[in-house]
Amino acid sequence: MAKRAYPRRYAQAVFEIALGKNELDKWAADLRKIGSLREDASLVAWLESSKFPFEDKTRLLAERLVDVNPMVLNLVYLLVAKESLGMVGDIFDEYQRLVDNYHGLEHAEVTTAVPLDDKDEQRLSERLGTLVGKKVVLKMQVDPQLLGGIVARIGGKLLDGSTRSRLLALKKEIQG
């Protein structure tokens, strides 16, 4: 729980600052730049090492992230000081979720037994949108073990309309 809670708290704080300054897109771009630092494993190892002085780390980061908002740079410094730079990807994901939510978008992970065509995906998106009162963007997956129906995870809720879950429920009812 704590592993997910910290990025959520950072993202919430970043979102509130960005919203207050009307810079949601700028902050998203800057967070993406910070995330790109993780691609250099030796740099991340050096930044998270306690063997090197913090001042050297901040100097290097300031050189690498010249065009980044100073407040975003302060977030990087904080993450480096806490040896938590690896969290930046989760912070960005959570921040993006908050921005999408602010714009009235909701993401749904949908699993079906068979692939859906574009028309069916559109209808499903509209129906789920009606349920949550927002425009829904689908992330589709296929799992033949469902046998039929769909399983949708949206806004922290699980909607299970799969044939497999119905058969399992029927089995329990018959046994019980």
Secondary structure, DSSP 4 states (H G I P E B T S, - for coil): -HHHHHHHHHHHHHHHHHHHTT-HHHHHHHHHHHHHHTT-HHHHHHHH-TTS-HHHHHHHHHHHTTTS-HHHHHHHHHHHHTT-GGGHHHHHHHHHHHHHHHTTEEEEEEEESSPPPHHHHHHHHHHHHHHHTSEEEEEEEE-GGG-SSEEEEETTEEEE--HHHHHHHHHHHHH-
